[in-house]
Amino acid sequence: MTNSLIPMATNPLEQPLVQPLVQVTWFKTGYCTHPEAITLRGGRWQTIQFPALFALIQHPTIGNILFDTGYSERFFRETQHFPNRFYALITPVYLKPEENAVQQLQQQSVPPESIRYILISHFHADHIAGLADFPQAEYICAQSAYGAVKHQKGLRALKAGFLAGLLPPDFEKRLRFVEQSPSVPALPGWFEQGFDLFGDRSLIAIELPGHAPGQLGLLLTDTHHQTYFLVADACWSSRAYQELVAPHPIAQLIFADSATYQTTLKKLHSLHQAHPEIQIIPTHCAVFWREQSPTHSGQPL
Ligand SMILES: [Zn+2]
């Protein structure tokens, strides 16, 4: 169906590559609240909930991989004191202890040691708070994403949405940059370049600039032949890319590059119009989660 969008590697010495299909399961690790009008221009001023989702991806030969980890109780520990306390005041977080990634995965018989890789879309706290709970995982992110936060401290780190205490002490030893993976065509016409994480076309990381430095999305096709494009915070709701609605200018103050954010959002809108069969998943989309939650673990909103 959508595989025509994803050209196969052409090495005449090798057999044609058959792209392995993966299983994907979605989880919600609590939520934060914001007025809708901040996240969608023209929206209501009513406070609404934004789920923090992550995905378990099960690859037939590589094993278990996570796309982000959502919140964990570590977020509360790291925001007890000022200046980090501002983070918790600006984005009030609601998370039950059993809702963190590691516990939800254990409930699904997925032990933490079985997670081999975690793709970090970007370093905002609601995406990395569970990283330290997976002792065998290798971390993958864009070099520019880590470079932008690694030396940040105090208010500058806070402004970047980065809480250094969320990273495990051996983070750098377990880190590899996505740029070390082969560069391949991704979604020609929209997102030209991607990184083939395991050299088999099953998981293609694609840069989605604007929201945070080096933000990565992930393109994959599951065992039901459904193609998903996980877009992290390139937009905060399905309505945003479907109807091309940007957040309120206030929210854009926290973006790394507001003009680039708009360009990325326009590309997602155009991709959706041309290829509605590709399911685009923003990490904080409550509508998507409501559609998923009857069949998956976690609490519906
Ligand atoms: Zn973010």
Boltz pocket constraint, residues with backbone or C-beta under 6 A from the ligand:
constraints:
  - pocket:
      binder: B
      contacts: [[A, 122], [A, 124], [A, 211], [A, 212], [A, 233]]
      max_distance: 6.0
